[in-house]
Amino acid sequence: MFAVIRTGGKQYKVSEGETLDIELITPAEGQNTATISDVLLVGEGDKVTVGAPTVSGASVTVDILDTVKARKVVAYKYRRREGYHRTVGHRQKLTRVKVSKIAA
């Protein structure tokens, strides 16, 4: 079984047991699981359910493993012959999750 979820402005195709990095989410106090109810598509074999815009009653439960940082993104500005250059870096915070259950 697989599903397409939307979280953090991005879409991910997930299946049970898969580990992935998503935009930072904060669980409830003392919890290490989260439920994502923004499910756009659910499929199992040849049967595919497409939402308009989301599949009603579908949810994906994920176990939160860790909070990590992505690779550094460097923005470099340069203007020729003016002696101007500027370097700015940024590291996005991500949440590493493992998909435990897809409920349709």
C-alpha positions, 0 to 999 in steps of 0.5 A: 500500500502507498500514499501521497501526502502533503506536508510542509508545502511538499508532496511525498510518496510513502509506503509502510516501513519507509524512512524519510526526511520531511519539513520540521514538525513538532509532536505533542508533548511527550509523544513520538508519533504524528498523524498526517491527515492531508492524504492526496492519493491512496493506492493498493495494487491496481486500486487507486483512490484519488482525493479531490483535493484530499481522500476523506477518512485517510491518514498516515501515522508516522513515528518521529525518529530524530530532528536533523539538519539538511545540507548547507545551501550557500547563496553567493552574491557578486558584482564584478569590478565593484569589490562586492561579494557576500556569502550567506548560508542556510541549513533547513531543519528536518524531521526524520520519520518512519511511516508506521501505518496507512489508513484509508 
